[in-house]
């Protein structure tokens, strides 16, 4: 159907193309609604079981449901956990709005605004705002829609703005995101007055330095680069050797010796240019990891439960991140797990050890996920549904054209009786826009 529509676009005039765009917008809304229903239905099949260590008392679904969605959709578990929580909240607290979304009468942007701006209300007041918004027009734009919600919420709860402020204040945080060319984006979610004061101080210092430096040596750095340098100097100090920060850099001998330009790896971040790796290694304390090119590596054949420091460093060097597909937790914050439990006779050896973040460590032991390591570095996860997902730490997925292998097995788990999912409104008999 989509291929036929795409092929027919060439013969459409402007009027037909505009009408098609409108129908596609409504279809997109319906698909968003169906996605929420599918996610909630899966969560209903996985109720929390605190007695088995699966979630806390009062949790409505297992904390490992998001991991099933993450590997199926190729998303990060943290992202899917947030999306699933939002989907469950919408289905439970805004059923009428979800029904309108699924029927194509409301777009996801307006639904998200209705969800976010009414979080501070009681269920009764929230239902009142939902009914008032759905009974009126959809207004000309999402900003107008948000302003109307603000007015309704303000009338029902004059303290709503203060409540949102207090909730938002508890969510302040610092984030780090990898960028291209050895760069990264450092973000901070702060109270507005603090953020403005920090920016004003950085900006004032950067502009003062710019006037001085340009008179002295003609420094032509852009003002944004100056602000970035000022922030770095304020946090780390102008003399970095006095700052106690440990960075782990992994690089081949040839790269460090200048014989090639293969990228080095900054642990917890990812690949960095060879010249940056050499610069970071110039004043470093060294730890060697030696491997035999003919036989691979020497295994620790001891019976101790805790791996030796050398073996632990080798595992973190080879795997670098949590083994769960899509999980970005770096090795420095992950546990070293025995694939076959030590209590069941599993060896403390390279071919029976792997890195798992604390959440996915729990998923393996109490979340009905099963992990196998048929050969060193190849890990096969079996989901509660019986579907399998493969993580191969011996292959460079970022350079090779590889995909996560998925297959269905005959493994069957008992399914609990799901709670009732909110029914749709206005979607019966609705026709596809095509």
N, C-alpha and C positions, 0 to 999 in steps of 0.2 A: 504493500500500500504506500509506504513512504517513498519507495523507488519510483512508483508511478507518478506521485505528486511532484517529486523532484524533476522527473523527465518532462512533465507537463508545464513547468514554470516558464520554459522558453517561449511558449505560445500565449502566455497570460499578458493582458494589458494591465495598466496601473490599477484600475479599479478591481480587477479580479485578484491581483497580487495583494492589495490591501485587505480584501475580504478574507483571503487565505491566511494572511498574517493574524487576523483577528481570531479565526477558527483555531489556528495552531496555538494561540495564546490560551484559549479555553481548554484545548486538549492538554496543554502543559499543566494547567491547574489540576485537571482531573488526574493526571499521572502522579502529581505531587500528593494528592489525596489518597490515591491507591497505595502509594509508597508508604505513607504513614500507617494506613490500615494494615499493610503486610508486616511492617516492623512491629506494630503493637500485637498483632496476632502471634508472631513468633515469640514475643516476650511473654504472652499468656501461656504458651506451651512450656515455658521455663520458669515456673514460680520459684522464689527463693526458698531455700531449706536451711535455716540457721543451724539446725541440729547437725547437719553435715558440713558445717563451715562454709556454706554457700550463702553469703549475704548476712546482713544484720536483721534482728527482729524488727518487723514493720516494713521491710523492703518488699516491694510488690512483684519484683521479678529478679532472676538470678543476675549477679554482676558480670557474668561471663557471656550473656546473650550478645552484647555488642561485639565481642571477639568473633563470633560466628558471622555476623554481618560484615565485619571488617575484612576477613579473609575472602569472603564470597564476592565483595564489591571492590576489593583492592584498595581499601582505605586504611588510614591509621586507626588502631583501636580506640585511642583517645577521642578522635573526631567522631567515630561512630557512637561512642558512649554518650557524648553530648547530644548528638542528633536523636538517639533513641530516647533519652530522657525528655527531650523536647516533644517528640512524637507522643510519648505516653501522657505527658501533661496536657497536650492539646486534645487527645482523644478522650481523656478523663474529665477535663474541666471546660472544654469548648467544643462539645459534640456538634452543636448546630453549625458553628463556623466550619468545622471539618466537613460536615455534610455539604455545605455550600461550595467548599473548595473541590470536593470530589465530584460535584455536579457541574463544575466549570463556571459557577456564578460568583466566585471570589478568588482572587489571585493570592499566591503564597506570600507576597510582600505585605499585603494588608493583614493576612492572618497572623504573620509573625509579629507585626506591630500590635495587634489586638492581644496576642499572648504576652508579649514582653511588658506592655504598659499596664496590664491588669494583674500582674503577679502579686502586687501589694494588697489586693482586695480580698475580702471574704468570698467564699464560693457563691453566696447569695448575691452580693453586689457585682461580682464578676459576671454572673449569668444575666443580671440586669443590663450591664454595659454591652454584653454580647448581643442580647435581644434588640437593644436600641440601635446598635450599629448595623445589624443585618436587616432591620426593618427599614432603614433609610437608604438613600442612594449610596453608591460606592464612591461618590465625589470624584473630582477631576484628577486627583493625583494622590499618591501615598502621603506626602507631607500634609495635605488637607485632612486626610483620613486620620493621621496621628494627632493633629491639633484637636479634632473633634473628640477623640478618645480622651485626650488630656483634660478637656473641659468637663466631660462626663465624670471622669474619675475624680476631678477636683470637687465637683458638687457632692458626690457620694462620700468622699473621704478627704476633707481639707488637709489632712496630714499626709496624704499620699506621697507628695514630693519629698517630704522629709524621710518617709519610710524607704523610698527608692534610693535616696542618698545614703542612708545607713546601710542598706543591702549592698549597694555598689561599693561602699568604702571597704567592706569586708573582702571584696574581690580584687583589691589592688595587687599587682604582681609585676614581675619582670620576666621578659621572654627573650629567647634567642632563636633566630632563624637563619639558616645557611643561605648564602647568595652565591652568585657566580664569581669566578676569578679570585678566589681566596678571600672574599669579603663576607660579612655577616651583618644582620640587622638586629640591633639591641633595642627592645621596646620596653616601655614602662607605663603601666596603668596606674595613675596617681590621682589624688584629689586635684581638681582644676587649679586651685590657688597655689598648691605646691608645684605643679607642673609649670605654671606660668612663671613663678618665681625662679625656678631652676633655669628655664629657658632665657629669661631676662638676664640672669647673671652670666650665663654662657655667652649670650649675644653681646653684652656689654664688654666682657673681657676680650672676645674675638675682635670687636670693632676697634677697641683701644689698641690692641696688639697690631692690627692691620695698619693703623695710621703710623705707629712707631716703626714697624718693620719696613714699610714701603719707603720711608724717608731714609732708613739706614742702608738696607741691602736690596731694595727693589723686589721683595718677596711678592710674588703674584698669585699666591694661593687664593682660590675662590672663597668667598665668605662662608659658604656651607662647609668647606673643608676645614677652615679655621675653627668653626664651631665644634666640629667633630674632634679636632686636635685638643681644643680646650677641655671638652668633656673627658677625654682620655687622660689628660694631665691632671685634672681635678681628682679623678678616681684612683689613678695609679701612681700619681706623683711624677714629677719631671725626671726623677732618677729611678728607673724601673728596677735597678738592682737592689733597692731597699724594700721592694714589694714582695711579700711572701706568697707567690702564686706558682702552682705546679702545672706545667703543660706537658702532656705526653705526645711525642712525635714519633711516628713509625716511618722509617725510610730505608731503602736498600742501600748497601754500601756504595754501589756505583753512583747513586744519586748524591750522597753526601760527599763523595770524592770528586764530584763534578764531571764524572765520566758519561753521564746521561742526564736527561731532563725529565725523567719519569716523576710523576707527582708523589709527594710525601703525603702522610695522613696525620691530621691533627685529631687525636682521640676525642670523641664526643662531638666532633664537628664534621669531619669528612676530608676529602682531598684538598690539598693546598699546593701551589706551585713549588717546583723543586727549589728555586732560589729562596723562597720563604722558609722552607724546611731547613735549608742549610744555615740560614741566618739564626733560626731558633735553636739549632743544634750547636751553634758556635761556642756558647758558654754553658752547655748542658752537662749534667751528670749522666754518665752512660750506663746502660744495661744492655748486654748482648743477648740475642736469641739466635743460636746456631742451629742450622738444619742441614741434613745430609741430602744433597740433590739427588742421590741415587735411590735412597730408601725412604725419603720423606723426613720423618722426625723420630726421635727416641721416645718411647712410651714409658710412663712411670708405672711400673708393675707392682708397686708396694700395696699393702693391704690397709694403709691408713685411710681414714675417711676424708680428712682435709687434704687437698692437694698441696704439694710443695710450692713454695713461692715461685720457683722457676716454671713449674707446670701451670700455675695460675696465670702468670704473665703470658705464657705461650697461648693459652686459651683466649685470653682477652685480646691478644695480638691478632689471632687468626679469625675470631668471630666478630669482634668490634661492637656488636649490638645484640639486643635480645633476639632470640631465635624465632619468636612468633612472627609470622608473615605480617609485614607492615608496621611492626612496632619499632619505634625509633629510640628506645631507651639505650643510651650508650653503655659500653662495657663497664665503665667506672661505677655505674649505679646498678649493675645487675648481679644476681646471685650465680654462683657456679653450682649447677644441678647435676646429680647423677641420673642419667637417662634411665638406667635400671637401678632402682634404689639400692643404696649400700646395704641396707638391712635385708634385702632380698638377694644378696650376693654380688651386687654390681661392683665392678672394680673402680678404683680411683685412678683412671687411666684416660688418656686423650680420647680414645674411641668410646668412652662412656660418660663424657662430661660435656656440658653445654651451658651457655649463658641464658638466664631467664630473669626478666624483671620480676619484682615481687608479685605483681598482679598475675602474670602468666605462670609464675611458679605455683601460685594458688590454684589457677585454672587446671594445671596438670594434676594436682593432688586432690582437689575437691570439686572441680568444676566439670567432671565427666569428659575432659579432654585426655587423649592418650598420645604419648610421644615415643617414637621409635628412632633409633639411630643404626640403620642396617650396615653402614660403613662410616668411618670417621668423617665428620663434617657434613653428612647427609642426614637431615632430620625430617621425619614424616609425622605430621600432626593428624590425628583422627578426631573430628568434631563429634559432638553428641549425636548428630544426625547420621554419622557414618561416613560423611564426605572427608576426603583426605587432602592435605595441602603440604607441599614439599618446600623446604628451605635447604638450599645447597650452599654451604659456606665455602666450598672449594671452587665455586664458579664465580666469576665477576659479573654479576647481573647488570651492572651499570655499563659494561662494555659489550657484553654478548647479548644476542637477541634471544633471551630466555623468558619463559613464563612460568608462573606457579602452576604446577600440575594439579588437576582436580579430577577425581573420579568418585563414583558412588559404590559403596560396599554393601554387603548384606547385614551389617551390624545394625541391630534394632534396639532402641531404648524404650522403656515404658513411657507413655505420654500422660501427664496429669490432665485432669479436666480443667480447661481454661475458664477464666472468669468471662463474664459477658462483655463483649466489645460494644462501645457506643454505636447505636444504629445510625444509618445515614438518613438524611432528610432531603427530599427533592431530587434524588438521583435515580429513582426507579423509572424504568422506561426511557431514560435519557439516551439519545442517539449519539454515535460518534460523529464529530463534526465533518467527517468525510462521507 
